[in-house]
Amino acid sequence: MAGLLACSTAMAQSTKVLTAEKSNDYGLVYSLPTTALEVEVTASHQVGKKGPYYLYAKKSIGTDKAIAEDFEKWEITEVKVRPYGVPDSGTQYLMQLRPGALTSITVDPNGMLLAINKDIEAKPATKSGDNASAENVKWPTGNEYLDFVDEDFVASKSSAKQAQLLAESLMEVREAKLALTRGTADAMPADGKQMELMLASLGQQEAALNAAFTGTVTTEIVRRKFNFVPDGDGKQILFRMSDFAGFVDAEDLSGDPVYIQIETLNEASIPVDAKGEPKKLPKNAVIYNIPGSAQVTISTLGKNLFDKEIQLSQRGMTFGLDPALFTDKKEPSFAVFDPVTGALLEIGSAVGR
């Protein structure tokens, strides 16, 4: 059927305006969307490494807040859900027109109906499949302190002696920082920029020497997107989250399951007229969707991460508009449809537009 379509105008490189022509037998073919969900999950990946001299932290630098065991932890911090439309490839609709009709329809690149008698741009498409992104994080090696040790440290074979030397170096660095900030250092910087560089260098040394005792905790933020098309009501595993591997497939039992649950709230019904009577489907109607809604819940380990009512075309029904609204030569109407659900968003006079 798509081969019969004639494209007269391209809109924003993403939409097509179709007009009735002899080449398509004066029939405009379009599809309606099925509502899909893009689930964007943000997770915090935390890695803790013990310092090589953690056993001497209390004695050498006076703290008992030292990491004693390496650890790795993943935690979901945010979940966003964005509905979008995908074409219902199994069903197409025909708007049959007469020769000379000036009626046009605007469709997206997949042939989904966006508007009648009105040019409109399509919203940015969502890529199919999932994808991941992570911040660029500099992971410590745990040996950064070696850049700031002297010959006595290298020559020492005793870990207790090495810890003592590191603690002394750490104290010297802290005293040097304090002297700079107080303006009592033997060699004060010439200007503010040099002061900034000297303090940054001392801060780097202090952090590396301190980490040799207390260890390091590094955190990266990882985001991953999943695409899901709701079918019937129910609950299923969207993916799993492992403390060691992070995001893993739903079938990978190394992780805790993260569920997505769909529960129908409202199913669409036939529109009624002014008397409250169900409207009749017009002859040769221009078909559109009346969506219903469902509660979409994403959870793990008994905790809800996302819980919101979302309109879905799948929970609705199709109805139709009288095609005469759009073919009237004196006062044709225009209509705009939701690319996510196929619902009628706006209808009005196309005269003067």
For each residue, the residues with C-beta under 8 A, 3 or more apart:
1: 4 5 29 92
2: 5 29 111
3:
4: 1 23 24 25 27 29
5: 1 2 16 18 24 28 29 111
6: 18 19 21 23 24
7: 10 16 17 18
8: 17 18 19 21 104
9: 16 17 119
10: 7 13 15 16 17
11: 14 15 16 17 106 119 120 121 122
12: 15 121 122
13: 10
14: 11 108 109 121 122 125
15: 10 11 12 106 107 108 109 114 119 120 121 122
16: 5 7 9 10 11 106 107 108 109
17: 7 8 9 10 11 104 105 106 119
18: 5 6 7 8 24 28 30 104 105 106 107
19: 6 8 28 102 103 104
20: 24 26 27 28 97 98 99 101 103 104
21: 6 8 24 26
22: 25 26 99
23: 4 6
24: 4 5 6 18 20 21 27 28 29
25: 4 22
26: 20 21 22 96 97 98 99 101
27: 4 20 24 94 95 96 97
28: 5 18 19 20 24 94 95 97 103 104 105
29: 1 2 4 5 24 92 93 94 95 111
30: 18 92 93 95 105 107 111 112 113
31: 87 88 89 91 92 93 110 111 112 113
32: 87 88 91 93 112 113 287 288 289 313 318 342
33: 85 86 87 88 112 289 313 338 339 340 341 342
34: 85 86 87 88 229 313 314
35: 83 84 85 229 230 291 310 311 312 313 314 340 341
36: 83 84 85 86 126 227 228 229 230
37: 81 82 83 84 227 228 229 230 260 296 310
38: 81 82 83 84 126 225 226 227
39: 79 80 81 225 226 227 228 238 260 298 306
40: 79 80 81 82 223 224 225
41: 76 78 79 223 224 225 226 239 247 258
42: 76 77 78 79 80 221 222 223
43: 74 75 76 77 221 222 223 224 241 246 247
44: 73 74 75 77 219 220 221 222
45: 72 73 74 134 219 220 221 222 246
46: 71 72 73 74 75 217 218 219
47: 71 72 73 139 217 218 219
48: 67 70 71 72 73 215 216 217 218
49: 67 70 140 142 215 216 217 218
50: 54 66 67 68 69 70 215
51: 54 57 66 67 142 211 212 213 214 215 216
52: 142 143 212
53: 56 57 60 159 162 163 166 212 213
54: 50 51 57 66 67 68 213 214 215
55:
56: 53 59 60 159 160 163 167 213
57: 51 53 54 60 61 63 64 65 66 213 214
58: 62 63 64 66
59: 56 163
60: 53 56 57 163 164 166 167 213
61: 57 167 170 210 213 214
62: 58
63: 57 58 66 213 214
64: 57 58
65: 57 214
66: 50 51 54 57 58 63 213 214 215
67: 48 49 50 51 54 70 71 214 215 216 217
68: 50 54
69: 50
70: 48 49 50 67
71: 46 47 48 67
72: 45 46 47 48 243 244
73: 44 45 46 47 48 243
74: 43 44 45 46 241 242 243 246
75: 43 44 46
76: 41 42 43 79 241 258 300 305
77: 42 43 44 221
78: 41 42
79: 39 40 41 42 76 298 305 306
80: 39 40 42 306
81: 37 38 39 40 296 298 306 308 310
82: 37 38 40 126
83: 35 36 37 38 310 311 312 340 341
84: 35 36 37 38 123 125 126 339 340
85: 33 34 35 36 112 313 338 339 340 341 342
86: 33 34 36 110 229
87: 31 32 33 34 110 111 112
88: 31 32 33 34 91
89: 31
90:
91: 31 32 88
92: 1 29 30 31 111
93: 29 30 31 32 113 286 287
94: 27 28 29
95: 27 28 29 30 103 105 116 286 323
96: 26 27 284 323
97: 20 26 27 28 101 103 323 327
98: 20 26 101 327
99: 20 22 26
100:
101: 20 26 97 98 327
102: 19 329 332
103: 19 20 28 95 97 116 117 326 327 332
104: 8 17 18 19 20 28 116 117
105: 17 18 28 30 95 113 114 115 116
106: 11 15 16 17 18 113 114 115 116 118 119 120
107: 15 16 18 30 110 111 112 113 114
108: 14 15 16 111 112 114 122 125 339
109: 14 15 16 122 125
110: 31 86 87 107
111: 2 5 29 30 31 87 92 107 108
112: 30 31 32 33 85 87 107 108 339 342
113: 30 31 32 93 105 106 107 116 288 337 342
114: 15 105 106 107 108 120 122 336 337 339
115: 105 106 118 119 120 334 335 336 337
116: 95 103 104 105 106 113 286 326 333 334 335
117: 103 104 326 332 333 334 335 350 353
118: 106 115 334 335 336 350 353
119: 9 11 15 17 106 115
120: 11 15 106 114 115 336
121: 11 12 14 15
122: 11 12 14 15 108 109 114 125 339
123: 84 339
124:
125: 14 84 108 109 122
126: 36 38 82 84 227
127: 131
128: 227
129: 227
130: 224 225 226 227
131: 127 224 225
132: 222 223 224 225 247
133: 222 223 224
134: 45 137 220 221 222 223
135: 220 221 222
136:
137: 134 218 219 220
138:
139: 47 218
140: 49 144 211 216 218
141: 144
142: 49 51 52 211 216
143: 52 146
144: 140 141 147 207 208 211
145: 148 149 166 208 209 211 212
146: 143 149
147: 144 208
148: 145 169 173 205 208 209
149: 145 146 153 154 165 166 169
150: 153 154 165 169
151: 154 155
152: 155 156 165
153: 149 150 156 162 165 166
154: 149 150 151
155: 151 152
156: 152 153 161 162 165
157: 161
158: 161 162
159: 53 56 162 163
160: 56 163 164
161: 156 157 158 164 165
162: 53 153 156 158 159 165 166
163: 53 56 59 60 159 160 166 167 213
164: 60 160 161 167 168
165: 149 150 152 153 156 161 162 168 169
166: 53 60 145 149 153 162 163 169 170 209 212 213
167: 56 60 61 163 164 170 171 213
168: 164 165 171 172
169: 148 149 150 165 166 172 173 205 209
170: 61 166 167 173 174 206 209 210
171: 167 168 174 175
172: 168 169 175 176
173: 148 169 170 176 177 202 205 206 209
174: 170 171 177 178 206
175: 171 172 178 179
176: 172 173 179 180 185 202
177: 173 174 180 181 199 202 203 206
178: 174 175 181 182
179: 175 176 182 184 185 186
180: 176 177 183 185 188 189 195 198 199 202
181: 177 178 199
182: 178 179
183: 180 188
184: 179
185: 176 179 180 188
186: 179
187:
188: 180 183 185
189: 180 192 194 195 197 198
190: 194
191: 194 195
192: 189 195 196
193: 196 197
194: 189 190 191 197 198
195: 180 189 191 192 198 199
196: 192 193 199 200
197: 189 193 194 200 201
198: 180 189 194 195 201 202
199: 177 180 181 195 196 202 203
200: 196 197 203 204
201: 197 198 204 205
202: 173 176 177 180 198 199 205 206
203: 177 199 200 206 207
204: 200 201 207 208
205: 148 169 173 201 202 208 209
206: 170 173 174 177 202 203 209 210
207: 144 203 204 210 211
208: 144 145 147 148 204 205 211 212
209: 145 148 166 169 170 173 205 206 212 213
210: 61 170 206 207 213 214
211: 51 140 142 144 145 207 208 214 215 216
212: 51 52 53 145 166 208 209
213: 51 53 54 56 57 60 61 63 66 163 166 167 209 210
214: 51 54 57 61 63 65 66 67 210 211
215: 48 49 50 51 54 66 67 211
216: 48 49 51 67 140 142 211
217: 46 47 48 49 67
218: 46 47 48 49 137 139 140
219: 44 45 46 47 137
220: 44 45 134 135 137
221: 42 43 44 45 77 134 135
222: 42 43 44 45 132 133 134 135 246 247
223: 40 41 42 43 132 133 134
224: 40 41 43 130 131 132 133 239 247
225: 38 39 40 41 130 131 132
226: 38 39 41 130 238 239
227: 36 37 38 39 126 128 129 130
228: 36 37 39 238 260
229: 34 35 36 37 86
230: 35 36 37 262 294 296 312 314
231: 314
232: 262
233: 262 263 264 294
234: 261 262
235: 259 260 261 262
236: 250 259 260 261
237: 240 250 257 258 259 260
238: 39 226 228 250 258 259 260 298
239: 41 224 226 247 248 249 250 255 258
240: 237 247 248 249 250 252 253 254 255 256 257 258
241: 43 74 76 246 247 248 255 256 258 300
242: 74 245 246 247 248 252 254 255 256
243: 72 73 74 255
244: 72 254
245: 242 248 252 254 255
246: 43 45 74 222 241 242
247: 41 43 132 222 224 239 240 241 242 255
248: 239 240 241 242 245 252 254 255
249: 239 240 252
250: 236 237 238 239 240 257
251:
252: 240 242 245 248 249 255
253: 240
254: 240 242 244 245 248
255: 239 240 241 242 243 245 247 248 252
256: 240 241 242 300 301
257: 237 240 250 300
258: 41 76 237 238 239 240 241 298 299 300 305
259: 235 236 237 238 297 298 299 300
260: 37 39 228 235 236 237 238 296 297 298
261: 234 235 236 295 296 297 298 299
262: 230 232 233 234 235 294 295 296
263: 233 294 295 297
264: 233 267 292 293 294 315
265: 292 293 294 295 309
266: 292 293 315
267: 264 292 315 316 317
268: 290 291 292 315 316 317
269: 290 317
270: 278 279 317 319
271: 278 279 290 319
272: 275 276 277 278 279
273: 276 277 278 279
274:
275: 272
276: 272 273
277: 272 273
278: 270 271 272 273
279: 270 271 272 273 319
280:
281: 285 319 320
282: 285 320 321 322 323
283:
284: 96 323
285: 281 282 319 320 321 322 323
286: 93 95 116 320 321 322 323 326 335
287: 32 93 318 319 320
288: 32 113 318 319 320 321 337 342 343 344
289: 32 33 313 316 317 318 319 341 342 343
290: 268 269 271 316 317 318 319 343
291: 35 268 311 312 313 315 316 338 341 342 343
292: 264 265 266 267 268 311 312 314 315 316 317
293: 264 265 266 309 310 311 312 315
294: 230 233 262 263 264 265 309 310 312 315
295: 261 262 263 265 307 308 309 310
296: 37 81 230 260 261 262 306 307 308 309 310
297: 259 260 261 263 304 306 307
298: 39 79 81 238 258 259 260 261 304 305 306 307
299: 258 259 261 302 303 304 305
300: 76 241 256 257 258 259 303 305
301: 256
302: 299
303: 299 300
304: 297 298 299 307
305: 76 79 258 298 299 300
306: 39 79 80 81 296 297 298
307: 295 296 297 298 304
308: 81 295 296
309: 265 293 294 295 296
310: 35 37 81 83 293 294 295 296
311: 35 83 291 292 293 315 340 341 343
312: 35 83 230 291 292 293 294 315 316 341
313: 32 33 34 35 85 289 291 316 340 341 342 343
314: 34 35 230 231 292
315: 264 266 267 268 291 292 293 294 311 312
316: 267 268 289 290 291 292 312 313 341 343
317: 267 268 269 270 289 290 292
318: 32 287 288 289 290
319: 270 271 279 281 285 287 288 289 290
320: 281 282 285 286 287 288
321: 282 285 286 288 325 326 335 344 347
322: 282 285 286 325
323: 95 96 97 282 284 285 286 326 327
324: 327 328
325: 321 322 328 332 333 335 347
326: 103 116 117 286 321 323 332 333 334 335 350
327: 97 98 101 103 323 324 332
328: 324 325 331 332 333
329: 102 332
330:
331: 328 349 351
332: 102 103 117 325 326 327 328 329 349 350 351
333: 116 117 325 326 328 347 348 349 350
334: 115 116 117 118 326 346 347 348 349 350 353
335: 115 116 117 118 286 321 325 326 344 346 347
336: 114 115 118 120 344 345 346 347
337: 113 114 115 288 342 343 344 345
338: 33 85 291 341 342 343 344 345
339: 33 84 85 108 112 114 122 123 342
340: 33 35 83 84 85 311 313
341: 33 35 83 85 289 291 311 312 313 316 338
342: 32 33 85 112 113 288 289 291 313 337 338 339
343: 288 289 290 291 311 313 316 337 338
344: 288 321 335 336 337 338 347
345: 336 337 338
346: 334 335 336
347: 321 325 333 334 335 336 344
348: 333 334
349: 331 332 333 334 352 353
350: 117 118 326 332 333 334 353
351: 331 332
352: 349
353: 117 118 334 349 350
